[in-house]
Amino acid sequence: MVRASALICIAAICFSAQAAPRKNTPSPLFSAAKRAVTDRMRDPTSVLFKELEAHRTPDGAKVCGLVNGKNAYGGYSGFERFVWIQQSGEVQLSSDADPTWLPSTKECWHY
């Protein structure tokens, strides 16, 4: 009787562990965006991300967030905003001297 109860408990634990969603599983969108942003950075091994958000739009998906990386002097330059556009694969950083990037971020940051 004890053996049967133990087997039932073990089976229940195994099945519940398989059915439970895994936490901190990276989204394929986040992974693609991180690769694209990392490719733009001076030192790809130093890149840090935070506050990632994915947004579905009529034009496709966008991933927004903050990125930090090392500059030419080896120090971190500070977090800056980025947007990755899935349809084109384009990465737009707030440090890019192109003000046209702001309209593409309307889903990301609300002013």
NORCORQUI-V230197 format. One record per run of one state. SS is the DSSP state (a for helix, b for strand, c for the rest). FROM is the first residue (numbers start at 1). TO is the last residue. If there is no record, write none. Layout:
SS;FROM;TO, SS;FROM;TO
//
This chain:
c;1;1, a;2;19, c;20;27, a;28;40, c;41;43, a;44;46, c;47;47, b;48;57, c;58;59, b;60;68, c;69;69, b;70;70, c;71;75, b;76;76, c;77;79, b;80;85, c;86;89, b;90;93, c;94;98, a;99;105, c;106;111
//
